[in-house]
């Protein structure tokens, strides 16, 4: 009696070849869906001209601010269950970062640095550096500390693990920023949608750079300044994005005024995330190829 050959589907081959969730695809999907949702809210709020007050307004704004966290849970956290070797403590990293940002980092940064008093008066270059060494560095260090002491080195099994944990941390931090913005600025719904996307995109870009520094620390023998350099670049991206995005929003260089300027701010934030994603993807692939060549040379 002859046995029938068993055919392996492409999905089974993919799972056998790579047992972890694909982080890059999750990032692209989450960012794309978030951009579409925020654009829909932005245009919908302007077309429908929603006018709410009190609890309904706060509830709707809170839902918009929590959209990035919800998308991360759907496309990252829950998808880990389908992986052969899921990543642990992702939710813990996101929660701890949010708690640290809300209770320590942001209040301390506001009281110590007081950027609202002196940064707006400076030039563009001075403001970029100012935002970078204050709020940007505060966020970068907070995320690094949480990821390092929660996931490193036990849960950093491959380089993409570092990306997954830093993106989780970035979602936690940016969500707190957006929620605090609601209480501090009382924005309209269209403005909030633009701010939520900008906060999430910039935090994701910062997280990608910081994750490369941690992955080098875990899998390579980097020079002592590699990880601090990645954190500084991460903070610099924050300052760069804050200053140039605010310039696009406030410049009023178009006939349509604020309507178009906020769209430019969203497009700019998406461009920053796309550029950093492309660059860090190249960094990670180059590092992995270097390691593979080193392993082949030892055989």
Buried (B, 14 or more C-beta within 10 A) or exposed (E): EEEEEEEEEEEEEEBEEBEBBBBBEBBBBBBEBBBEBBBEBBBBBBEEEBEEEEEEBBEBBEEBBBBBBBBBBBBBBEBBEEBEEBBEBBBBBBBBBBBBBBEEBBEEBBEEBEBEEEBEEBEEEEBBBBBBBBBBBBBBBBBBBBBBEBBBEEBBBBBBBBBBBBBBBBBBBBBBBBBBBBEEEEBBBBBBBBBBBBBBBBBBBBBBBBBBBBBBBBBBEBEEEBBEBBBBBBBBBBBBBBBBBBBBBEEEEEEEEEEBBBBBBBBBBBEBBBEBBEBBBEBBEEBBEEEEEEEEEEE
